[in-house]
Amino acid sequence: MEALRCEHLTRAFRGRCVVDDVSLALEPGDIYGLVGRNGAGKSTLLKVLAGYLAPTAGTVAVGGEVLGPCQTSAHLGCLIEHPAVNPGLTGFQNVMVRALAQGLPNPKAEVAEVMEAVGLEAVAGHVARGYSLGMKQRLGLALALIGRPDVLLLDEPFNGLDPEGVRQVRCLLADLALQRGCAVLVSSHVLDQLERLVTRYGVLREGRLVAQMTAQEVEEACTDYLCVEVAEAPRALAMLEQALPEAVFTMMPDDAIRVAGATADTVGDALLAANVSVRGLYTHTRDIEDYFVDLMGGAGPVRGAPGGAAGSETVTCASSFTEPSKDGDPRA
Ligand SMILES: Nc1ncnc2c1ncn2[C@@H]1O[C@H](COP(=O)(O)OP(=O)(O)OP(=O)(O)O)[C@@H](O)[C@H]1O
């Protein structure tokens, strides 16, 4: 059964649509990386999925059960923006409060387990007020993990963590997905961490899910490859295919020829022997950052930011919506 599904999910604030007709689904064990520029709507999408905000339109289902507006599910664990931590309680007590509220049968052992899993066991008895940013983040993660949720919604979980903490959280999430089949939806700007963790990606751009792809597809798109630019590309392509039958040549839309399975030397020699004049012979590199920056809408100013080209534009949803009711969000 699907762990999480949303269909045509839309959220507008005073007529401005910041999550626009988003549909996605996670299977158990999926780790889905949500990427997008600042203001793309990632946190808002996670809040609607978590039931913190009512959708303007669309549905959310967890474990096959369709949730009502602002309904949360016992199967969901969330770390979205600042975790709700009582600074006067110890880390352990904070998680214990959550464990008791959930009615866990063996709360003490379960709290101890999650405190250890997030690397807080040594400071579990310290009051949360004295926690560093990274410790607070770990505590937020412990709060999300208590009760063994089937689905985790994590907004920037690596924020504030030191390199060891980042590695620890990454391994923890990978283990939860692999061992327990937990489905994880994680938004992050730390692409190199996502790259080591996720099985699928979704790209959010101005509230719309503009692309979804598997980690393998991203890896293939980001692989370095040899590229040849010649004057008469079709003739050169035919010649190369004949001269180097073990290699694979692909004509690109810009008439460059992409080469797999042959070195620059061999290709250069073959072109020289056939008297083809070469304009360029180079290795094309594209890293994950280039790949996603393109999909996210380039590196221009953030929509809504001061000085941004579209700073004052009024955005309407692709899908129809009604004005949202006030739902307790302080910024609504
Ligand atoms: N309660 C609210 N009322 C009005 N506008 C809001 C509210 N919450 C978010 N927004 C707006 O919605 C847009 C998307 O914000 P959101 O925080 O979801 O983006 P994000 O992709 O998480 O950004 P970042 O990467 O910077 O965290 C922003 O323009 C933001 O100002």
Ligand as a Chemical Component Dictionary entry (heavy atoms), coordinates in Angstrom:
data_LIG
# 
_chem_comp.id                   LIG 
_chem_comp.type                 NON-POLYMER 
_chem_comp.pdbx_formal_charge   0 
_chem_comp.three_letter_code    LIG 
# 
loop_
_chem_comp_atom.comp_id 
_chem_comp_atom.atom_id 
_chem_comp_atom.alt_atom_id 
_chem_comp_atom.type_symbol 
_chem_comp_atom.charge 
_chem_comp_atom.model_Cartn_x 
_chem_comp_atom.model_Cartn_y 
_chem_comp_atom.model_Cartn_z 
_chem_comp_atom.pdbx_ordinal 
LIG N1  N1  N 0 1.363  31.917 6.064  1  
LIG C1  C1  C 0 1.748  32.510 4.934  2  
LIG N2  N2  N 0 1.119  33.603 4.500  3  
LIG C2  C2  C 0 1.455  34.212 3.342  4  
LIG N3  N3  N 0 2.463  33.777 2.551  5  
LIG C3  C3  C 0 3.125  32.671 2.947  6  
LIG C4  C4  C 0 2.811  31.990 4.153  7  
LIG N4  N4  N 0 3.643  30.921 4.258  8  
LIG C5  C5  C 0 4.446  30.955 3.186  9  
LIG N5  N5  N 0 4.136  32.006 2.403  10 
LIG C6  C6  C 0 4.765  32.347 1.125  11 
LIG O1  O1  O 0 4.741  31.200 0.309  12 
LIG C7  C7  C 0 5.891  31.128 -0.501 13 
LIG C8  C8  C 0 6.517  29.770 -0.321 14 
LIG O2  O2  O 0 7.081  29.709 0.981  15 
LIG P1  P1  P 0 7.736  28.389 1.536  16 
LIG O3  O3  O 0 8.238  28.693 2.899  17 
LIG O4  O4  O 0 6.788  27.266 1.381  18 
LIG O5  O5  O 0 8.938  28.187 0.505  19 
LIG P2  P2  P 0 10.207 27.222 0.594  20 
LIG O6  O6  O 0 10.337 26.580 -0.735 21 
LIG O7  O7  O 0 10.088 26.335 1.779  22 
LIG O8  O8  O 0 11.364 28.283 0.794  23 
LIG P3  P3  P 0 12.783 28.116 1.560  24 
LIG O9  O9  O 0 13.628 27.227 0.709  25 
LIG O10 O10 O 0 13.291 29.527 1.600  26 
LIG O11 O11 O 0 12.508 27.562 2.921  27 
LIG C9  C9  C 0 6.793  32.282 -0.073 28 
LIG O12 O12 O 0 6.649  33.327 -1.000 29 
LIG C10 C10 C 0 6.240  32.681 1.272  30 
LIG O13 O13 O 0 6.437  34.042 1.514  31 
# 
loop_
_chem_comp_bond.comp_id 
_chem_comp_bond.atom_id_1 
_chem_comp_bond.atom_id_2 
_chem_comp_bond.value_order 
_chem_comp_bond.pdbx_ordinal 
LIG N1  C1  SING 1  
LIG C1  N2  SING 2  
LIG C1  C4  DOUB 3  
LIG N2  C2  DOUB 4  
LIG C2  N3  SING 5  
LIG N3  C3  DOUB 6  
LIG C3  C4  SING 7  
LIG C3  N5  SING 8  
LIG C4  N4  SING 9  
LIG N4  C5  DOUB 10 
LIG C5  N5  SING 11 
LIG N5  C6  SING 12 
LIG C6  O1  SING 13 
LIG C6  C10 SING 14 
LIG O1  C7  SING 15 
LIG C7  C8  SING 16 
LIG C7  C9  SING 17 
LIG C8  O2  SING 18 
LIG O2  P1  SING 19 
LIG P1  O3  DOUB 20 
LIG P1  O4  SING 21 
LIG P1  O5  SING 22 
LIG O5  P2  SING 23 
LIG P2  O6  DOUB 24 
LIG P2  O7  SING 25 
LIG P2  O8  SING 26 
LIG O8  P3  SING 27 
LIG P3  O9  DOUB 28 
LIG P3  O10 SING 29 
LIG P3  O11 SING 30 
LIG C9  O12 SING 31 
LIG C9  C10 SING 32 
LIG C10 O13 SING 33 
# 
